[in-house]
Amino acid sequence: MLGKMIKHEIKATGRLFLPMYLGSIVLTIAFSFLLRLTENVGKGSLLTTAVMGISWFGYVVMLIALCAATVIVIVFRFYKTVATSEAYLTFSLPVKTNQILNSKLLVALVWQLLSAGMVVLSAWIMFTIRGSDTLHRMLAELLELKPVFLAEYGSVTLGFLHLGIIVLTTVAGSTLMFFLAICLGQLCNDHRVIASIGMYMVVYMVGQAVASAVFFPLLMSGTQPMVVGQVSTVNLDVQSIPTMSFFITLTVMQIVLMVAYYIGCALIMKKRTNVR
């Protein structure tokens, strides 16, 4: 049943995301050719500078809008299906509450990762059409992490795998934070949207307080800064934290917060559902 719910959720949201992805690729190609054409025509003129500035501004705004729209659609979809009249249909299905939450979380992760992939693809298209070596320089800088991963993990694969786990737990935690805020907002009888926004602020501040409580002692008890190439990535008067300790602590904290948000959502959806 979970598979059917995931399939239905993907179909319901895909009709919004797929045209959005297609539009982003079309706009990327258009901005890329416009920038290349403008650069070939000549530099220095006021018109060329204005066109290039507008093109870069439009491209950056498009990428920001793509990421923001992804989050907005996910949050609105969750609110619509668990907190409005449509929730009667959602909770009338012969499934457990945690399956409803799991389907929405998994689909949200898929779309957010796909959106991140679309940003990377867009950047690749942009730099390829323009003939820029910026992407190659960025990849070269990324490869400078190899000595760090070898020193800390003994394997580049393990290092990037741990980094991927951090990304997944961070995305899942931020998504569940939105879900929990909506669930908490439904405990109020009136002004639920405003209440949900207020609850998000509260949940966010609690998460930041936990992060500060965890990392401040670690910062104060660190040893040497992490160095990539010849440039230190930490510029603090106090000694920095070891890379391995930082990543492990970050992973554990993200998992703990993610589990706490998940349990909060599941309990409220199961015990205190209050829809209209």
Summary of the structure (lengths in Angstrom):
residues: 276
radius of gyration: 22.5
end to end distance: 25.8
largest distance: 66.3
contacts: 791
relative contact order: 0.10
helix: 81%
strand: 1%
